Amino acid sequence: MQYETVIGLEVHLQLKTKSKVFCGCSTNFGSPPNTQTCPVCLGFPGSLPVLNREALKLAAKVAIALDCQIAKKIRFDRKNYFYPDLPKAYQISQFGQPLSGKGYIMIFVHGSEKRITIRRVHLEEDTGKLFHKEDASFIDFNRSGMPLLEVVSEPDISSPDEAYAYLRSLKSILEYVDVSDCNMEEGSLRCDANISVRKAGSEKLGVKAEVKNMNSFKAVKAALYYEQLRQIELLDSGSRIVQETRLYDSVRNVTESMRSKEEAHDYRYFPEPDLVPFDLDPELVRGIGREIPELPGPRKKRFISDYGLSDYDAAIMVSDKALADYFERAVSLYKNPKVVANWLMGDVAACLRERGGAIGGLNLSPEDLTAMLKMIEAGLISGKIAKALLPEMIETGRDPGSLVKERGLQQISDEGIIEKAIVEVISENQKIVNDFKKGKDNAVMALVGKVMAKTRGKANPRKANEALRKKLK
């Protein structure tokens, strides 16, 4: 507790457009190398960029969803630096007059809510991609010129756990407004982290390191934990922290120095001469705002008030739009929101983890899930049978009614059959019966288990319990 950690995150998001941000080349993922290029995205002399209107609209959509202030006048700048994957030796970005700023995201960590300020949201173009082999390096320029949205936070984040919560909240909002597939494996969502530590109570920021090469939110958290500890150990030993860019090695769980960290002046920003500054039509902005759906924050509050979910359950239900939509459809068919939420967070989530899929691709309709829940409620099947049935429903896509009928799984509610099994169980288990009569109430559960075994698990447990107690008294 002698030190405070200060973290700011820069998230780069590839927008879901059909063409690149300043040319007409396709943005399809997975095409052969260097097949989606043209003179504009390759930086040929004399080629001129033209702004993609859809990219601008999607960028504004994100800014509005993050409660940012949209700028009245927007300008693009040249960010100058040389790297092999940057064919023009500069990147078209925004510096002096970005699209928007001064937004925020609410995060929830360890039961507490915290507001993280968004410094800016702006448009820029992506670079190419380098592939290194033992004796050579290769460049694929298909990614060059892809429309990127950069979301930059203020250094309001105080721990790796808060950074993880911020990224989860941001991704959820981005998925709700449907501007990107947010696929980190395909590079459509990337994160760089700036981290420093300082003496507790100090207002002066420490020397920061920028950490790159993190391919998952868990990797971001792990890298920040390592970097936090590394910097604290340096300060404790009296060593100097160097401002630099570091790469994260997920195999060894360490960060390693890559290069000295550049400052803004090192990039020699100046206005992009081929793209004039322009005003954003207020009516266009208002129209984009009307397209934004109910976001996770308001939806969570509604789930708590309308469905009686706990804060925790509601947060999980709204964290993924497809899951929230599925939940609401299921609740419209089965009027017990808590039971629906429990199944979605429990057995359904376990099946998804096992198969590595998402709720949107689940082979289980809300209609079939709620039909199964209604069968449990009606006493036609037990919860245990339902849990065993669920994986098969997901695997085959069949409804629970036909599977129960085919497998002969329907519970026995016939009092005569249950009574006959109870009589046999009592006569065969006098010791347990005597324990019950001596006041050991839990002994009845052992007898219920025997009844269930006699009926091959088909007796209605509730009815068996009631009938047993009546018989024993």
N, C-alpha and C positions, 0 to 999 in steps of 0.2 A: 504493500500500500504506500511505499515511499514514492512511487511514480504514477503518472497518469498517461494513458495511451490516447493518442489523437489520430483519427483515421478519416480520410476522405476517399471516396470511390468515384472512379470514372467508368461508366458503363457504355459500351459501344453496341448498338443494336442495328442489325441489318433490316431495313424496312421491306415490307412485303409488296414490292412493285414488280411489274413484268419486265421493265427495262431499267437500265442504270440511271444514275442521278443526273448526268450531263450528256448522255448519248442514248442511242436506241438499242444498244446491245442487250441481249437477254440476260436475265439474272438467274436462270435455272441452275440448280446445284448438281454437280456430278458429271458435267459434260467433259469431253476430252480436253486436255490442257491447251490453252491459247486458241480456242475456237470461238470464244465469245468476246472478240475484241474488234476495235476499229481505230482509225486515226485519232479520234478524240480521247478515248480512254488509254491509248498508248502514247499520247503526248506528241504526235507528229507535228512538225512546224506548220503553221497556218490553220490548224483545226481549231474550231470554236465550240465552247460548251454551251448547251441550252438546258436550263433548269427543268427537271421533271416535275410537272404540276402535282402529280399524285404523291410524290415523295414529300413535297411541301405540305400537302394536306394531312398526310399521315403524321408528319413531324408536329404540326400544329395540334393534331388530335391528342398526341401524347402530352404536349405541354399543357393543354387545357385540363386533361385528366389529372395532372400533377399540380393543379392550381397555380400554374405559372402565369406571369404577366406577359402577354404577347406584345412584342415590340411593334411600334407603328411603322418604323422604317428598318429594313433589313439589308445587310450588306455581306457579301462574301469576301474572304481574304485569301491571300496566298501564304501558306505556311512552308517556308523554305528549309529543306534539309535533303541531304543526299543519302540514299540507301538503294541497293540494287533492285528492290521490288517497287520502287517509286519511279516510273519511267520519265516523268516530267521534271524530276528533282524538286518538285514542290507539290503540296497537297492543297486542293481547294477546300477551305474550311470556313469557319466564322470566328472572329475574335473581337473586333471592336463593336460590332452591332449584331449580336446573335439573335436568333429567333425569339428567345424568351428567357426569363429568369425569375428568381424569387418565388419558387414553389416549395412544396414540402411533401413528405411522406410520414405517416404515423407508423411506428413499429411497436411490437409488443415483445418484451424480453423479460423472462423470469417474473411474470405477472405484472410488470409495470409498462406503462405506455410512454413513448418518447417521440418527440417531433424532430425529424431530420430535415434540414433546409436544403432545397435544391438550388444551387448557385445559377445554373444555366442549362438549357436544352438547346442544342444547335445541330444543324445539318453539316455533313461533310462527305467526302468521297473516301472509299476504302483503297488500300494499296493492293499490290499483287501478293502472291504467296511464294515463299522460298522453300525448297526441299533440298536438304543436305545429304549427300552420300559421302562415302569414304574419300573418293578422289575428285568429286565435283559437286557443284551446287546448281540447281535448276529453278527456273522461275515460271510460274503459271500466272498469266495476267488476266485470267477469267474474272478474278475477284476485283481487279483494278477498276475503280469507278463505281463500285456497288454503292447504293445509297445508305449511308450510315447516319444514325442519330446518336449523338453523345449526350448522356445525362450525367452531369457533374454535381456531386454533393458538396456542401460545405463540410469542413472538418469537425462535424458534430458527433461523429461516431466514436464511442469511448472503449470499445472492446471488439474482439473478433466475433463474439456472439451477436453483438449489435449489427456488425457488418453483414453477417449471415441473414439476420432477420430483415435487414434493409433490402438485400438482394431478393429474398423471397417475396417481400411485399411489392417491390418494384416489378418483378416478373409477373406476379399475379395481375397487377394493373395493366401491364402491357398485353397480356393475354386477353383480358376483358375487352380492351379497345381494339383488339384484332389487327395489330399493325405489323406483327412479325411472328414467325414460328418459334422464336426464342430458343432455338436449338444450339446449345453450346458445342456439341460434337461437330456440327457442320460450320461452326464459326459465326453463326448469325447472332450470337450474344456473347460478348467478351467483357472482361472486367480487369481494370488496372487499379491497384490500391496504393495510396500514399499513406505512409505510417511513420509516426515519430513518437518518442516518449519524452516526458519532462518531469521535473520534480513536482510532487503533489502540491497544489495550491499556486504554482507558478502560472503567470499569464503569458509568458514568452514561449512560443512554440519551439520544440526541439528540431534538430536537423532531420529531415525526412528522407526516406528511401521509397522509391516507387517499385512495386513488385508486379511483374508480368508473368505470362505463361501459365495462367491458372485456368483449367478447363472444366471446373465445376464449382458450385457454391461451397461444397465441403472442402475443396482444395483451397479456396480463398480463405476460409476460416483457419485451416491448418497452416497455410503460409503465414498468415498474420500472427498466429500464436508463436510460430518459430521466430519471426522477425521481431516481435515484441520482446521475447526473451533475449534474443541476440543483442538488441540495442541496450537493454537494461544491464546485461553482463558487461558490455563495453563501458557504460557509464560507471558502474561499480568498480571497474578495474582502473578507472582514470584515463581510459583511451578515448580517442576522438571518433565521433561518428561522421562518416563521409556521406555527403549528398550524392546519391547514385541511383541508377536503375539496376534492379536485381531480378534474376529469373528464378522461378520456383521449380525445384526438382521433386516431383511427386513420389518417385521411387524411394529416394533417400530422405524425403521430407525435410529439405533444407532450401534456403535461398542462397544464390551465388551472384557475385558481382558481374554485371554485364558491361556497363559503361557509366561514365559520370553523367549525372542528371542535368538535362538541359533546362534553362530558364526560358521564359517567353521571348526575351530579347534575342536569344540565340537563334530563333526561327526567323528573325527579320520579317515579321508580318507586314504586309502592305495590302491595300485594297486590290481585289481581283479586277484587272482592267477589262476583261472580256465579259464580265457580268456586272451590269450597273446596279447600284442600290435601288430598291423599290419599296413601295408602300404595300402593306397587306390590307386588302379590302375588308373593313369591319363586318360587312354582311357575310363575306366568305367565312370569317372566323365564327360568327354566330351560327351559321349553318353547320359548320363542323362540330360546334358544341352541342347542337341538337342531335347529332348522330351518336354521341357517347352514351353507352348503356349505364345501367345502375352499377356502380363500382363496388369493390369488395367492402370498403368501410361502411357505406350506407346499407349495403345488403346484409352485412353482419348484424347491424342494429335491428334491421327488420326481422331477421331470423330469430333474434332473441325475443323481440316483442310479439311477433306473430305466432311463432312456433314453440316458444317457451324453452328454447335451447340454452344451455349454459354458455358463458363467454368462450370457454375453451372449445366446446362442440361447434358453436357457430363459426369460430375462426377457422376451424378445419374445413367445415362445409363450404365456406366461401373462398378458401385459398385457391381453388381451381374452379374456373367458370363451368366447365363441363360437369364437374361433381355437383356444384350448386344447382345447375339446371336439372340434373338427374334427381337430386334430392327433392326439389320442388315438384317435379312430375310424380315421383313416388308418393309424396305426401298428399297430393291431390287425389290419389287412388286409395290410400290407406291413412286414415286420420289419426295416426299416432306418430308424430314427428320424432320423438325420442327413440322409439324402437327402430325406425328407419335409419336414423343417424347412427345408432349403435351397430347395426348390421353393416352399414357402409364403412364405418371406421374400423370395424372388427374383421369379420370373416370375408367380406367382399374385398377389403383392402389387402388382406393376407393373400387372397387368390391373385390379385393384381401384382403384388410384389413377387410372387412365385413365377408368374408368367412374364413379368417385366413389361407390362402394358399400362395403358391409361384408361380411365373410366370411359372416355369417348369411344374407344375401340372394344369395349367389353361386350362379350356375346351374351349379355343378360339384360333384357329390357326392364324398365321400371314396372311394366305390367306383370312380368313373370316373377320378379322379386316380391312385389306386393301380394300376388296370388299365393305365394308360399307363406308369407306372413299371415294372411287370412286363414290359411289351413292350420297354422299353429294355433291361432286364436280360437278357431272352431273346435280344436281338439282332434282334428283329423290326423295330424302328425305331431310328433314331439319336436322340441327344439334340437335335440340330439340328432334326430333323423334329418331335420332340415339342414343342419351343419354338414352332414355327410352327403346330402343331396346337392348342395350348392355347387361344388366343383364340377359335378356331372352336368348340371344345368348350364354352367358357363362353357364347358367343353363342347356340348352338343347343341346348345341353343334351344333345347326342348323345354316345354312348360312343365311346371312341377306336378300338375294333375295327372298328366299322362305317364310320367315317370313313377309316381307313387302307385298308380294303378298297375302298371306293368311289373313293378318290383314287389307288389304285394306289401307295401309299407304302411298302409293306412292303419291308424291306431284302433285298438279294440276298445269300444266304449260300452259294449254289451254287458250289462250288470251281471247276467247269469254266468258268462264266461269268466269274468273277473272274480266273481264270488267263488266259483269252483277252484280257481287257482289259489285264492286266499285260504280256503279251507285246507288244501294240501300243504301250503307253506306253513301254516300254523301247526299242523300236526307233525311236520318234519323238523321244526325248529323251536322246540319247547324252551330251550335255554334262552334264546333271544326273546321269546314271549315273556318268560319270567323276569328278564331284565326290564322289560317295558313295564310290567306290573309293579316292579320295585321302584318305579319313578324315573327310569332312564328313558326319557322321551325320544332321544335320538335313535333308540333301538328300532323304532318303527321304520326308519329309513332303510335299515338293513333288510327288514321284511319286504319293503316295497321293492328293493333290488331283487329279492328272490322271486317276487311275483312277476317282475319284468322279465327275468330269466325264463320263467315257466312259460310266458307268453311270447318268447322270442323277441322281446323288446317292443311288442306291439300294444300292450295295455296302456291306456291313458294314465300317466303317472299320478295326475291330480285325483282322478276317480279311484285309482288303486289305493292311494293314501287315505282318502276319506272313508272308503269301504273297510280298509284294514282297521282304522281307529274305531269305527263303529262296531266291528266284529269283536275286537279285543276288549271293548268296554262292556 
